[in-house]
């Protein structure tokens, strides 16, 4: 720690405090300090998992773990510094982001996700707060505490993953046999969002791009409400749209029947190519969702 100087506190997480720090040569870093003496359970497994995965993942669109400093009382993770996260940018840009910036951020997000999936890593918590950006326009995936490696065939995993608003419907229905498709649904939710003011006018929210408008697509209050909001937009699943979901006990009695809304009413400001990409991300059947690698080749990014 003698090589670094704390400049200011910039955030606080579940297990530690994040500081802006400076190395002796003037380089700025983000330093996450975890006070071990305050943890009765020892070093959390999510911290160990994040360290091990980030040491393997080296990519321009994934935040770089530069150093790990361990002492008897604390563990400090030293990351490259980026100015802010996407959520904070969306909060201050009430007028929305330029469509070209949206396209750039989406492309960089998919590059990072594709690299993770190629290396058999599921992020499992993609959301604007976990996407770091800087003034030069670079976007990087961060916070790999819920990430984990997977193998083929896919084993059973916990369904208590992914922040609620960005959680895929199959995971909401407690599916434990998921794979890379769970991240793609989250990317689609980041791509699209709802206009806050439409809730006052109609009961079913009208939808526009989240990166442009800054509001989440499906802001549920619990798992059942989250599913309801998804069904109100995409339509309640049927034998034709998602056969497996009907195997859930009492599913037909749990939710009202909603017809799918036309994409033109959901994303009126998005061109046809963008609508096509979004619809392929937000598909009920997991294995029919477009992969990150395929999405990078989509004409939307031409």
Residue pairs with C-beta under 8 A, 6 or more apart in sequence:
1 69
1 71
1 76
3 23
3 24
4 21
4 22
4 23
4 29
4 31
4 78
5 21
5 22
5 24
6 19
6 20
6 21
6 31
7 19
7 20
7 21
7 22
7 28
8 19
8 20
9 17
9 18
9 19
9 20
10 18
10 19
10 20
10 30
11 17
11 18
12 18
13 32
15 34
15 39
15 44
15 46
15 47
16 32
16 33
16 34
16 35
17 32
17 33
18 30
18 31
18 32
18 33
19 30
19 31
19 33
20 28
20 29
20 30
20 31
20 81
21 28
21 29
21 30
21 31
21 78
22 28
22 29
23 29
28 81
29 66
29 78
29 79
29 80
29 81
30 78
30 79
30 80
30 81
30 82
31 76
31 77
31 78
31 79
32 76
32 77
32 79
33 74
33 75
33 76
34 43
34 44
34 47
34 74
34 75
34 76
34 77
35 73
35 74
36 42
36 43
36 72
36 73
36 74
36 75
37 73
37 74
43 75
46 145
46 146
47 75
47 77
47 145
49 144
49 145
49 147
49 148
50 77
50 143
50 144
50 145
50 147
51 65
51 68
51 77
53 121
53 144
53 147
53 149
54 62
54 63
54 64
54 65
54 144
55 65
56 119
56 121
57 115
57 116
57 119
57 121
57 144
58 64
59 111
59 112
59 115
60 111
60 138
60 140
61 108
61 109
61 111
61 112
61 115
61 138
61 139
61 140
61 141
62 112
62 115
62 116
62 140
62 141
62 142
63 79
63 80
63 82
63 132
63 140
63 141
63 142
64 79
64 80
65 77
65 78
65 79
66 78
66 79
66 80
67 76
67 77
67 78
68 75
68 76
68 77
68 78
69 75
69 76
69 78
70 76
79 142
82 132
82 133
82 134
82 138
82 140
83 133
83 134
83 135
84 132
84 133
85 128
85 129
85 130
85 131
85 132
85 133
85 142
86 105
86 128
86 129
86 131
86 132
86 133
86 139
86 190
86 211
87 127
87 128
87 129
87 131
89 97
89 133
90 97
90 128
90 210
90 211
90 214
91 214
93 214
94 214
96 209
96 211
96 212
96 213
96 214
97 105
97 211
97 212
99 212
101 137
101 211
102 209
102 211
102 212
103 300
103 301
104 137
104 139
105 131
105 133
105 139
105 211
106 187
106 191
106 211
106 301
107 296
107 301
108 138
108 139
108 140
109 126
109 131
109 139
109 141
109 187
109 190
110 187
110 292
110 295
110 296
111 296
112 139
112 140
112 141
113 123
113 126
113 141
113 183
113 184
113 187
113 292
114 291
114 292
114 293
114 295
114 296
116 122
116 123
116 141
116 147
116 183
117 180
117 183
117 291
117 292
117 293
118 293
120 149
120 150
120 151
121 144
121 147
121 148
121 149
121 150
122 147
122 148
122 149
122 150
122 157
122 179
122 180
122 182
122 183
123 130
123 141
123 144
123 146
123 147
123 183
123 186
124 146
124 147
124 148
124 161
124 162
124 182
124 183
125 143
125 145
125 146
125 147
125 161
125 162
125 163
125 166
125 186
126 141
126 162
126 166
126 183
126 186
126 187
126 190
127 163
127 165
127 166
127 186
127 190
128 190
128 210
129 143
130 141
130 142
130 143
131 139
131 140
131 141
131 142
131 190
132 139
132 140
132 141
132 142
133 139
133 140
146 161
146 162
148 157
150 157
150 179
154 177
154 178
154 179
155 177
156 176
156 177
157 176
157 177
157 178
158 176
159 171
159 172
159 174
159 175
159 176
161 167
161 171
161 182
162 168
162 171
162 182
162 186
164 220
164 222
164 223
164 226
165 189
165 216
165 217
165 218
165 219
165 220
165 226
166 185
166 186
166 189
166 190
167 185
167 186
167 226
168 178
168 181
168 182
168 185
168 186
168 286
169 185
169 227
169 230
169 237
169 245
169 284
170 178
170 181
170 182
170 244
170 245
170 284
170 286
171 178
171 182
172 223
172 226
172 227
172 230
173 227
173 245
173 248
175 286
178 286
179 286
180 291
180 292
181 286
181 287
181 289
182 286
183 292
184 281
184 289
184 290
184 291
184 292
184 295
185 281
185 282
185 289
187 281
187 292
187 295
188 278
188 281
188 282
188 289
189 210
189 216
189 217
189 218
189 282
190 210
190 211
191 209
191 210
191 211
191 277
191 278
191 281
192 207
192 208
192 209
192 210
192 217
192 266
192 267
192 278
192 282
193 207
193 208
193 209
193 210
193 211
193 212
193 213
193 214
193 215
193 216
193 217
194 205
194 206
194 207
194 208
194 210
194 213
194 215
194 216
194 217
194 219
195 205
195 206
195 207
195 208
195 213
195 215
196 213
196 215
198 205
198 206
199 205
204 232
204 233
204 261
205 233
206 265
206 266
206 268
207 217
207 233
207 265
207 266
207 267
208 267
208 268
208 269
208 270
209 267
209 269
209 270
210 216
210 217
212 269
217 233
218 226
218 229
218 230
218 233
219 229
220 226
220 227
220 228
220 229
224 254
227 255
228 255
231 237
231 255
231 256
231 258
232 258
232 261
233 260
233 261
233 266
234 260
234 261
234 282
234 284
235 241
235 258
235 259
235 260
235 261
236 255
236 256
236 257
236 258
237 245
237 246
237 284
238 246
239 246
241 284
241 285
242 284
242 285
244 285
245 251
245 284
246 252
263 275
263 278
263 279
264 275
267 274
267 275
267 278
270 278
271 300
273 298
273 299
273 300
274 300
276 298
276 300
277 290
277 295
277 298
277 300
280 289
280 290
280 295
281 289
281 290
281 295
282 289
283 289
283 290
290 298
